Amino acid sequence: MRRPATSRAVSLAAAALATALFLAPFVIESADGEQTQRGDVISWLKGEPRPHDLPRDRLAPIAIHLEGGLRTANGASLPRVTRLEIGLPPLGVLSTRGLPICPARRIRNLRSREALAACRGALVGRGRLSSTVALPNQAPFPVAARLLAFNSRIGKRRAVLLHAATANPPTSSVLPMLLHRGSGRLGTELVGRVSASLGPWPRLRRYSITLFRRYRYRRELRSYLSGSCPVPPTLTAAPFSFARASYTFAEGGQISISIPRFCRAR
């Protein structure tokens, strides 16, 4: 006997969800979102596309919000991150055509408002960053920074510049993130190497960032990020690999976490 279409749709949705969860790394839900652990180091990540409801058969402007970070299970000092990779979902398209470019030299050693004044046209995101500074013979102390993300190029490669500025102590740094074609189930990857010039003291604790930008190019309104929810007509929602964060440590080793999400077709 042939099953009704609604029954087949439910079965397909359940199978798709099971596949997505099986392929994703083992994660645990916590107050901070999903988390995974390697040794004493715990990585956590959460986020969402905004909006969740997307067209089935065409692209629409979206924002991507991510929050993540590191902590240790035993309260020990955090390892020093030397490489950071952030993977974005395959349902999204990142477009920079006609978007102004901000050279790294233009915003180095500037406060947030000065960096905005210098490169506002290239702004593609905002967020927050907190780290722990562990100086020799001193108790570690926290530092909070404002994050600004700017469209850029490093050589001939597309990039995002993460500008982090703190009020106390007053300082700033720039982390170039090169754009790569994503691997596996991800669409785009942002890959950055933390400069050794920052020294061995800053230790990443947590960050939040929202990537979004609408702009005009040749009289056309464009979006830095666009997405769709290309599910079959029999379905209204589907799971997908939303984001991944990977950290490489100076002391050796790496930890990664991936999280799935749903999109809803409209």
C-alpha positions as CSV (number, residue, x, y, z in Angstrom):
1,M,0.0,0.0,0.0
2,R,1.3,3.4,-1.0
3,R,1.7,5.8,2.0
4,P,0.0,9.2,1.9
5,A,2.0,12.2,0.8
6,T,1.9,13.7,4.3
7,S,3.2,10.5,5.8
8,R,6.1,10.4,3.3
9,A,6.9,14.1,4.1
10,V,7.0,13.4,7.8
11,S,9.3,10.4,7.2
12,L,11.6,12.5,5.0
13,A,11.8,15.3,7.5
14,A,12.6,12.8,10.3
15,A,15.3,11.1,8.2
16,A,16.9,14.4,7.3
17,L,17.0,15.5,10.9
18,A,18.5,12.2,12.0
19,T,21.1,12.5,9.3
20,A,22.1,16.0,10.2
21,L,22.4,15.1,13.9
22,F,24.4,12.0,13.1
23,L,26.8,13.8,10.9
24,A,27.3,16.7,13.4
25,P,29.9,16.4,16.1
26,F,28.6,15.2,19.5
27,V,27.5,18.3,21.4
28,I,25.8,18.9,24.7
29,E,23.2,21.6,25.4
30,S,24.1,24.1,28.1
31,A,23.1,27.6,29.2
32,D,25.7,28.9,26.7
33,G,24.3,26.8,23.9
34,E,25.9,23.6,22.4
35,Q,29.3,22.6,23.7
36,T,31.9,20.0,23.2
37,Q,35.0,19.1,25.3
38,R,38.5,17.9,24.5
39,G,40.7,17.3,27.5
40,D,40.0,20.1,30.0
41,V,39.0,22.6,27.3
42,I,35.3,23.2,26.5
43,S,34.2,25.0,23.4
44,W,30.6,26.3,23.1
45,L,28.7,27.9,20.2
46,K,25.2,29.1,19.6
47,G,23.5,31.3,17.0
48,E,20.8,31.6,14.4
49,P,20.0,33.0,11.0
50,R,17.8,36.0,11.0
51,P,15.1,35.5,9.8
52,H,14.4,31.8,10.1
53,D,11.7,32.0,7.4
54,L,13.3,32.1,4.0
55,P,12.0,31.9,0.4
56,R,12.0,28.4,-1.0
57,D,13.2,29.2,-4.5
58,R,15.1,32.6,-4.4
59,L,17.6,34.4,-2.2
60,A,16.6,37.0,0.4
61,P,18.7,39.2,2.7
62,I,19.7,37.5,6.0
63,A,21.8,38.2,9.0
64,I,23.9,35.6,10.8
65,H,24.3,35.9,14.6
66,L,26.9,33.8,16.4
67,E,28.1,33.6,20.0
68,G,30.9,31.3,21.1
69,G,33.9,30.9,23.3
70,L,36.2,28.7,25.4
71,R,36.4,27.7,29.1
72,T,38.2,25.0,31.1
73,A,36.5,22.3,33.1
74,N,38.9,22.6,36.0
75,G,39.2,26.4,36.1
76,A,42.8,26.3,34.8
77,S,44.1,29.0,32.5
78,L,42.8,29.0,29.0
79,P,45.1,28.0,26.2
80,R,46.3,30.7,23.8
81,V,44.5,30.6,20.4
82,T,46.7,31.0,17.3
83,R,44.2,30.2,14.6
84,L,40.5,30.8,14.4
85,E,38.1,29.3,11.8
86,I,34.4,30.2,11.5
87,G,32.3,28.2,9.0
88,L,29.0,29.7,7.7
89,P,26.0,27.8,6.4
90,P,25.7,26.5,2.8
91,L,22.2,28.0,2.4
92,G,23.8,31.5,2.5
93,V,25.6,33.4,-0.2
94,L,28.2,36.1,0.7
95,S,28.5,38.9,-1.8
96,T,30.9,41.8,-1.8
97,R,30.4,43.1,-5.3
98,G,30.3,46.9,-5.2
99,L,30.9,47.0,-1.4
100,P,33.7,49.4,-0.3
101,I,37.0,47.8,0.9
102,C,38.8,48.8,4.1
103,P,42.6,48.3,4.1
104,A,43.9,47.0,7.4
105,R,46.4,49.9,7.6
106,R,43.6,52.4,7.7
107,I,42.1,51.2,11.0
108,R,45.2,50.0,12.9
109,N,45.7,51.6,16.3
110,L,42.4,53.4,16.1
111,R,39.5,53.5,18.6
112,S,36.1,52.1,17.6
113,R,34.6,55.4,16.6
114,E,37.8,56.4,14.7
115,A,37.7,53.1,12.8
116,L,34.0,53.6,12.0
117,A,34.8,57.1,10.7
118,A,37.6,55.7,8.5
119,C,35.8,52.7,7.1
120,R,32.0,53.0,7.7
121,G,31.2,52.2,4.1
122,A,32.9,48.8,4.5
123,L,31.2,47.8,7.8
124,V,29.6,44.3,7.6
125,G,29.1,43.4,11.3
126,R,29.3,44.3,15.0
127,G,29.8,42.4,18.2
128,R,31.6,42.0,21.5
129,L,34.7,40.2,22.6
130,S,36.0,39.3,26.1
131,S,39.4,37.8,27.0
132,T,41.5,37.1,30.0
133,V,45.0,38.6,30.2
134,A,47.4,36.5,32.1
135,L,50.6,38.5,32.9
136,P,53.6,36.9,34.7
137,N,53.4,37.2,38.5
138,Q,49.9,38.8,38.4
139,A,46.4,37.5,38.8
140,P,44.6,37.2,35.4
141,F,42.2,40.0,34.7
142,P,39.3,40.3,32.2
143,V,39.3,42.6,29.2
144,A,36.1,43.5,27.2
145,A,36.3,44.8,23.6
146,R,34.0,46.2,21.0
147,L,34.1,44.3,17.7
148,L,33.6,45.8,14.3
149,A,33.8,43.7,11.1
150,F,34.9,45.4,7.8
151,N,34.9,44.1,4.2
152,S,38.5,43.9,3.0
153,R,41.1,42.3,0.8
154,I,44.4,40.7,1.7
155,G,46.4,40.6,-1.5
156,K,43.9,39.3,-4.1
157,R,41.8,37.4,-1.4
158,R,38.5,38.5,0.0
159,A,38.7,39.0,3.7
160,V,36.9,40.3,6.8
161,L,38.8,42.6,9.2
162,L,37.8,42.1,12.9
163,H,38.7,45.3,14.7
164,A,38.7,44.9,18.5
165,A,39.0,48.0,20.7
166,T,39.0,48.2,24.5
167,A,38.4,51.3,26.7
168,N,40.4,50.0,29.7
169,P,43.3,49.7,28.9
170,P,42.8,51.8,25.7
171,T,44.1,49.6,22.9
172,S,43.0,48.0,19.7
173,S,44.0,45.2,17.4
174,V,43.0,43.9,13.9
175,L,42.5,40.3,13.0
176,P,42.3,39.6,9.2
177,M,40.0,36.7,8.4
178,L,40.5,35.3,4.9
179,L,37.4,34.0,3.1
180,H,37.7,30.4,1.9
181,R,35.2,28.2,0.1
182,G,33.7,26.0,2.8
183,S,34.5,22.3,3.2
184,G,32.0,19.6,3.8
185,R,28.5,20.9,4.6
186,L,29.6,24.6,5.0
187,G,29.4,27.3,2.4
188,T,32.0,29.9,3.4
189,E,34.8,29.8,6.0
190,L,36.5,32.7,7.7
191,V,40.1,31.8,8.7
192,G,42.4,34.0,10.8
193,R,45.8,33.7,12.4
194,V,46.3,35.6,15.6
195,S,49.4,37.7,15.4
196,A,52.3,36.8,17.6
197,S,52.8,40.5,18.2
198,L,49.9,40.4,20.7
199,G,52.2,38.3,22.9
200,P,51.4,35.2,24.9
201,W,49.0,36.9,27.4
202,P,45.5,37.4,25.9
203,R,43.3,34.3,26.2
204,L,40.0,34.3,24.3
205,R,36.9,33.7,26.5
206,R,33.8,34.6,24.5
207,Y,32.6,36.6,21.5
208,S,29.4,37.5,19.9
209,I,29.0,38.9,16.4
210,T,26.2,39.7,13.9
211,L,27.1,39.9,10.2
212,F,24.7,41.9,8.2
213,R,24.8,44.7,5.6
214,R,22.5,46.2,3.0
215,Y,24.0,48.6,0.4
216,R,23.4,50.0,-3.0
217,Y,25.5,49.3,-6.1
218,R,24.6,50.7,-9.5
219,R,21.2,51.7,-8.1
220,E,20.5,48.1,-7.0
221,L,19.9,47.3,-3.3
222,R,22.2,44.4,-2.4
223,S,22.9,42.3,0.7
224,Y,26.2,41.2,2.1
225,L,24.5,37.9,3.1
226,S,21.6,36.2,1.3
227,G,19.9,32.9,1.9
228,S,17.1,30.6,1.0
229,C,15.4,27.4,2.3
230,P,15.4,25.1,-0.7
231,V,13.2,22.3,0.6
232,P,10.9,20.1,-1.5
233,P,7.3,21.3,-1.9
234,T,6.1,18.6,0.4
235,L,8.1,20.0,3.3
236,T,7.9,23.3,5.2
237,A,11.2,23.1,7.1
238,A,14.6,21.3,7.0
239,P,17.7,21.0,9.1
240,F,21.1,22.2,7.9
241,S,24.7,22.6,9.2
242,F,24.5,26.2,10.4
243,A,28.0,27.1,11.8
244,R,31.3,25.7,13.0
245,A,34.0,27.2,15.2
246,S,37.5,25.7,15.3
247,Y,40.4,26.9,17.5
248,T,44.1,25.9,17.2
249,F,46.3,26.4,20.3
250,A,49.9,27.6,20.7
251,E,50.5,24.7,23.1
252,G,49.3,22.2,20.4
253,G,46.0,20.7,19.7
254,Q,42.7,21.9,18.4
255,I,39.0,21.9,19.3
256,S,36.0,22.3,17.0
257,I,32.3,22.5,17.4
258,S,29.5,22.5,14.8
259,I,25.8,23.2,15.3
260,P,22.7,22.4,13.2
261,R,19.7,24.6,12.8
262,F,16.3,24.6,10.9
263,C,15.1,26.9,8.2
264,R,11.5,27.3,7.3
265,A,10.3,27.8,3.8
266,R,7.8,30.5,2.8
